Amino acid sequence: MTQNESAALILIDWQKGFSDLAYWGNRNNRAAEENGATLLAHWRAMGWPVIHVRHDSTTPQSRLHPDHPGHAFIDFANPRDGEPIYGKLVNSAFIGTTLETDLRARGIQKIVLCGISTDHCVNTTTRMGGNLGFDVTVAADACYAFDRKLPDGRVFGADVVHDVALASLNGEFAAVKTVAQIIAG
């Protein structure tokens, strides 16, 4: 992206609580953090806007509750001074926050999303961003998902969950690209 095409990079739920696989289960894309760090370093080097979103669970036992150590951002995603943080209570970063208003006030029409999990908070924020008229890109290799189980006992592996979520977003709500594609413009 050139400077006049800069987008806001929105990092979604890069929180320590998601590293507890005994709690969350199997995940895919072990390179997500490295890819997210590469994308974030590029954005910061270009001087483009960076936004952090975290889940502020209201369930006291949650790994993402503000009183739990898992609520903290993982190391690469620690906000720097001047990088806004939005706490959300639901899957979408647009619900119950001023994110949309703040993006519009800054004249930002393009957003690039990455984070956890592909099928939940990244998916919901992407869909809402597209529906609100933003030009949305999802960094596919800087997201990950967990295995998901249906009530009848069938389990869908994290790779399938991740890929299906991205496929359902691509073209309809967003452009799905790799970090390398996004950096190359």
N, C-alpha and C positions, 0 to 999 in steps of 0.2 A: 504494500500500500504506500502510496505517496503521501506526503504531509497533508495535502488538501483532501485526501480520501481517508484520513485517520478515523478510526472507530474507537469506541471505548471497549477495553478488555474487561469483561466481568468474570471474576473468579468466584465460583459457586461452591460453598460448603467444603473448602479444603480444610477440614477440621480433624484434629487428632483422634477423635472418637471413632472415626471410620476405620482406623487401623486395627480395631478389635474384631478380628475375623471369627473368634469364638462366638461373638455376639451377632455379627452381620452375616457370616457365612462366606462361602467361596466368592472371589471376585475375579474379574478378568483384567487385562491390560496392565501388567506390572510396570510398564514404562510410562504410565499416565503422569506420575509426578515429575519425572525427568522432562517429559514433553511440555507439561504445564510450566515448569521452571524456565525452559527455553523460550516459550512464548512470552512469559512475563518479562524476562530479561530483554528481549527484543523490544517489547512495548515501552519499557522504561528507558532503554537506550534512545528510542525515537522521541521520547518526551510526550507520548500519547497518553490519554486518560486511562487510569487503572481504577477499577472499582471492586471492592471485596464484599461478598455476601456470606453470611453465616446463618446457620439454623440455631435459633434460640428456643430449644424445646421447652415446653411447659410441663413435661412429665419428669418428675424428680429422679426417676431411675434411669432416664435416658443418658446415653453417652454424650449427647449434645446439649444437655441441660447446662445453663450458665454456672451452676455450682460444681459441675463435673470437670475434671482436668481435660477430658476429651472435647470440651467446648472450644478450646484454644485452636488457633490456626496452626497448620503444620509449618515447619521451618521455612520452606521456600516461599510460602504464601503469606508470610507476615507482612501486614501493611506498612508502608512507609508514611512519613509525615505528608499530609495533604491528600492521601489516597482515602476516599470515603469508605466507610463500612456501613452496610445495611444489615440489620438483624431482622430475620423473618420468622414467622411462627407457622407458616404453611409452605407448600412446595414452591410456589412462585415468588420470585424476588420482587414482583410488582404488586403483590397483595399486602396491604398493611404497611407499606413503606412509601417513601417519597421518590423512589427510583425513577419512575416515569417522568414526574414533574421536573426532577433535577436534570435528567438527560435532555429534556426539551428546553429547559432554561439555558443549558450550555450549548444548544444548537446541535446536539449529537443525534444523528439519524441512523448510524451504523453501530452495531454491537457485535462483539465476538465473545462467545461463551465457552467456558471449559469448567470441569469440576465433577462433583459427585452428587448424585449418581445419574448416569446417562438417562435412565428410564423414569426417574422421579423429578428431582429439582431442576436438572438441566433441561429435561423434556418440557416440563410445565412452564418454565421461564422462557424457553424458546418459543413455544406455542403462543404464549401471551404476548411476547415481544413482536412476533409476526402479526398477530391479530391487532396490535396497537399501531402497526404501520412502520415498525423499525425494520431496517435491512439487517437481518440476523445471519451470522455465520457461527457454526458449531465446530470446534476443534475436536474432531472425532478421536484422535489418538491422545488427547489430553483430558479424557473422561474415562470413567469406568462404571461397571454395574456389578451387581451381585446375583447369584442364583435366585430364582423366584419359584415359589411352589403354589400350585393351585389347590383348592380345597379337596379335590379328588386324589391328591397325592402326587400328581405329575410334577416333575421338577424340570425347569428350563434353565440350562446352563448360562452362566454370566455372559459368555461370548454371544450366544443367541439373543439374550435379552438386550445386550448392548447394540448388536447389529440391527435388530428389528426396530428398536427405538430410533436409531439414526436413520434407518430407511423410511420410517413413517414421518420424519421431520424433513428430509431432503426434498427440496423442490416445492413443497407445500408451505412450510413455515420458515425454512432456512436453507442456506447452502451448507452442506456438510463437507469439510475439507480437513486435510492433515495440517499439522503445525507447519511443516515445510512449505506446503502450498500457500498457507496464509502469509507466512513471512516473505515468500517469493512474490506475493502480490497477485 
